[in-house]
Amino acid sequence: MSAVFYTLVATAKMNQLNPYRYFKYLFEELPNRKTVSLEAYLPWAKVIQENCHQ
């Protein structure tokens, strides 16, 4: 399981995201999502870049 988190952290860093902000955003937004595709939560998505950039 930790490999998944390490991969997400590494991918976030490669996309110039703050990993803490990225995980915080995911944990706050994913439980409340309605019909938005999961692609909207990938590190290179525009909304993620705007909210989680370093």
OpenMM code with the backbone's topology and positions (N, CA, C; nanometers):
from openmm import Vec3, app, unit

residues = "MET SER ALA VAL PHE TYR THR LEU VAL ALA THR ALA LYS MET ASN GLN LEU ASN PRO TYR ARG TYR PHE LYS TYR LEU PHE GLU GLU LEU PRO ASN ARG LYS THR VAL SER LEU GLU ALA TYR LEU PRO TRP ALA LYS VAL ILE GLN GLU ASN CYS HIS GLN".split()
positions = [
    Vec3(0.0823, -0.1203, 0.0000),
    Vec3(0.0000, 0.0000, 0.0000),
    Vec3(0.0857, 0.1254, 0.0000),
    Vec3(0.1957, 0.1230, 0.0718),
    Vec3(0.2799, 0.2426, 0.0770),
    Vec3(0.3380, 0.2753, -0.0588),
    Vec3(0.3554, 0.1759, -0.1456),
    Vec3(0.4069, 0.2019, -0.2799),
    Vec3(0.3127, 0.2941, -0.3577),
    Vec3(0.1841, 0.2803, -0.3349),
    Vec3(0.0861, 0.3666, -0.4013),
    Vec3(0.1064, 0.5113, -0.3577),
    Vec3(0.1237, 0.5329, -0.2277),
    Vec3(0.1432, 0.6687, -0.1770),
    Vec3(0.2753, 0.7279, -0.2246),
    Vec3(0.3810, 0.6473, -0.2251),
    Vec3(0.5102, 0.6957, -0.2741),
    Vec3(0.5005, 0.7353, -0.4216),
    Vec3(0.4269, 0.6570, -0.4983),
    Vec3(0.4085, 0.6880, -0.6396),
    Vec3(0.3309, 0.8181, -0.6567),
    Vec3(0.2255, 0.8368, -0.5774),
    Vec3(0.1487, 0.9610, -0.5854),
    Vec3(0.2330, 1.0820, -0.5453),
    Vec3(0.3150, 1.0684, -0.4431),
    Vec3(0.4022, 1.1779, -0.4005),
    Vec3(0.5032, 1.2102, -0.5099),
    Vec3(0.5655, 1.1083, -0.5675),
    Vec3(0.6643, 1.1304, -0.6731),
    Vec3(0.6001, 1.1951, -0.7954),
    Vec3(0.4816, 1.1501, -0.8317),
    Vec3(0.4120, 1.2082, -0.9467),
    Vec3(0.3725, 1.3526, -0.9185),
    Vec3(0.3304, 1.3803, -0.7968),
    Vec3(0.2967, 1.5183, -0.7597),
    Vec3(0.4198, 1.6074, -0.7708),
    Vec3(0.5321, 1.5608, -0.7205),
    Vec3(0.6553, 1.6401, -0.7274),
    Vec3(0.6988, 1.6629, -0.8709),
    Vec3(0.6846, 1.5618, -0.9557),
    Vec3(0.7223, 1.5759, -1.0965),
    Vec3(0.6350, 1.6786, -1.1673),
    Vec3(0.5151, 1.7028, -1.1152),
    Vec3(0.4236, 1.8009, -1.1738),
    Vec3(0.4235, 1.9323, -1.0963),
    Vec3(0.5304, 1.9563, -1.0197),
    Vec3(0.5500, 2.0786, -0.9419),
    Vec3(0.4351, 2.1060, -0.8448),
    Vec3(0.3832, 2.0014, -0.7830),
    Vec3(0.2780, 2.0164, -0.6838),
    Vec3(0.3382, 2.0016, -0.5447),
    Vec3(0.2734, 2.0629, -0.4484),
    Vec3(0.3064, 2.0418, -0.3087),
    Vec3(0.2320, 1.9145, -0.2676),
    Vec3(0.3036, 1.8063, -0.2350),
    Vec3(0.2353, 1.6801, -0.2029),
    Vec3(0.1341, 1.6923, -0.0898),
    Vec3(0.1655, 1.7716, 0.0131),
    Vec3(0.0709, 1.7899, 0.1235),
    Vec3(-0.0589, 1.8525, 0.0725),
    Vec3(-0.0462, 1.9599, -0.0042),
    Vec3(-0.1664, 2.0261, -0.0591),
    Vec3(-0.2432, 1.9321, -0.1506),
    Vec3(-0.1721, 1.8533, -0.2301),
    Vec3(-0.2366, 1.7606, -0.3230),
    Vec3(-0.3185, 1.6561, -0.2463),
    Vec3(-0.2580, 1.5918, -0.1459),
    Vec3(-0.3316, 1.4925, -0.0682),
    Vec3(-0.4473, 1.5567, 0.0076),
    Vec3(-0.4253, 1.6731, 0.0641),
    Vec3(-0.5327, 1.7433, 0.1358),
    Vec3(-0.6497, 1.7703, 0.0421),
    Vec3(-0.6190, 1.8195, -0.0785),
    Vec3(-0.7228, 1.8463, -0.1776),
    Vec3(-0.7975, 1.7172, -0.2125),
    Vec3(-0.7242, 1.6098, -0.2370),
    Vec3(-0.7882, 1.4831, -0.2723),
    Vec3(-0.8800, 1.4329, -0.1612),
    Vec3(-0.8296, 1.4365, -0.0372),
    Vec3(-0.9093, 1.3860, 0.0745),
    Vec3(-1.0324, 1.4722, 0.1022),
    Vec3(-1.0262, 1.5996, 0.0690),
    Vec3(-1.1416, 1.6870, 0.0889),
    Vec3(-1.2408, 1.6778, -0.0263),
    Vec3(-1.1918, 1.6629, -0.1484),
    Vec3(-1.2790, 1.6699, -0.2656),
    Vec3(-1.3335, 1.5352, -0.3131),
    Vec3(-1.2542, 1.4316, -0.3068),
    Vec3(-1.2995, 1.3026, -0.3604),
    Vec3(-1.4255, 1.2477, -0.2933),
    Vec3(-1.4390, 1.2557, -0.1626),
    Vec3(-1.5623, 1.2024, -0.1027),
    Vec3(-1.6880, 1.2783, -0.1459),
    Vec3(-1.6730, 1.4008, -0.1912),
    Vec3(-1.7885, 1.4835, -0.2267),
    Vec3(-1.8154, 1.4889, -0.3767),
    Vec3(-1.7368, 1.4191, -0.4558),
    Vec3(-1.7530, 1.4307, -0.6006),
    Vec3(-1.8842, 1.3679, -0.6443),
    Vec3(-1.9427, 1.4279, -0.7453),
    Vec3(-2.0706, 1.3782, -0.7975),
    Vec3(-2.0456, 1.3025, -0.9277),
    Vec3(-2.0270, 1.3750, -1.0369),
    Vec3(-2.0121, 1.3107, -1.1671),
    Vec3(-1.8785, 1.3417, -1.2332),
    Vec3(-1.7931, 1.4140, -1.1644),
    Vec3(-1.6649, 1.4505, -1.2230),
    Vec3(-1.5796, 1.3250, -1.2392),
    Vec3(-1.5181, 1.3130, -1.3550),
    Vec3(-1.4304, 1.1999, -1.3820),
    Vec3(-1.3084, 1.2050, -1.2912),
    Vec3(-1.2524, 1.0906, -1.2611),
    Vec3(-1.1321, 1.0859, -1.1781),
    Vec3(-1.0130, 1.1529, -1.2468),
    Vec3(-1.0183, 1.1680, -1.3774),
    Vec3(-0.9107, 1.2369, -1.4490),
    Vec3(-0.8949, 1.3805, -1.4015),
    Vec3(-1.0000, 1.4380, -1.3489),
    Vec3(-0.9936, 1.5748, -1.2978),
    Vec3(-0.9071, 1.5850, -1.1735),
    Vec3(-0.8725, 1.4725, -1.1126),
    Vec3(-0.7937, 1.4718, -0.9893),
    Vec3(-0.6498, 1.4259, -1.0107),
    Vec3(-0.6121, 1.4069, -1.1349),
    Vec3(-0.4744, 1.3679, -1.1649),
    Vec3(-0.3830, 1.4899, -1.1520),
    Vec3(-0.2558, 1.4692, -1.1200),
    Vec3(-0.1650, 1.5813, -1.0913),
    Vec3(-0.1526, 1.6852, -1.2025),
    Vec3(-0.1750, 1.6487, -1.3259),
    Vec3(-0.1594, 1.7429, -1.4364),
    Vec3(-0.2901, 1.8122, -1.4740),
    Vec3(-0.3979, 1.7828, -1.4053),
    Vec3(-0.5257, 1.8492, -1.4328),
    Vec3(-0.5168, 1.9971, -1.3949),
    Vec3(-0.5845, 2.0798, -1.4704),
    Vec3(-0.5774, 2.2248, -1.4511),
    Vec3(-0.6193, 2.2670, -1.3104),
    Vec3(-0.7285, 2.2138, -1.2593),
    Vec3(-0.7782, 2.2506, -1.1259),
    Vec3(-0.6777, 2.2106, -1.0192),
    Vec3(-0.6180, 2.0947, -1.0343),
    Vec3(-0.5178, 2.0493, -0.9381),
    Vec3(-0.3968, 2.1403, -0.9434),
    Vec3(-0.3521, 2.1758, -1.0619),
    Vec3(-0.2373, 2.2660, -1.0757),
    Vec3(-0.2647, 2.4002, -1.0098),
    Vec3(-0.3866, 2.4506, -1.0227),
    Vec3(-0.4208, 2.5806, -0.9645),
    Vec3(-0.4269, 2.5746, -0.8116),
    Vec3(-0.4716, 2.4631, -0.7558),
    Vec3(-0.4920, 2.4535, -0.6106),
    Vec3(-0.3750, 2.3964, -0.5323),
    Vec3(-0.2866, 2.3255, -0.5991),
    Vec3(-0.1833, 2.2510, -0.5259),
    Vec3(-0.0410, 2.2825, -0.5699),
    Vec3(-0.0238, 2.3850, -0.6503),
    Vec3(0.1102, 2.4175, -0.7008),
    Vec3(0.1990, 2.4612, -0.5864),
    Vec3(0.3281, 2.4296, -0.5965),
    Vec3(0.4239, 2.4649, -0.4904),
    Vec3(0.4392, 2.6127, -0.4765),
] * unit.nanometer
topology = app.Topology()
chain = topology.addChain("A")
for resn in residues:
    res = topology.addResidue(resn, chain)
    for name in ("N", "CA", "C"):
        topology.addAtom(name, app.Element.getBySymbol(name[0]), res)
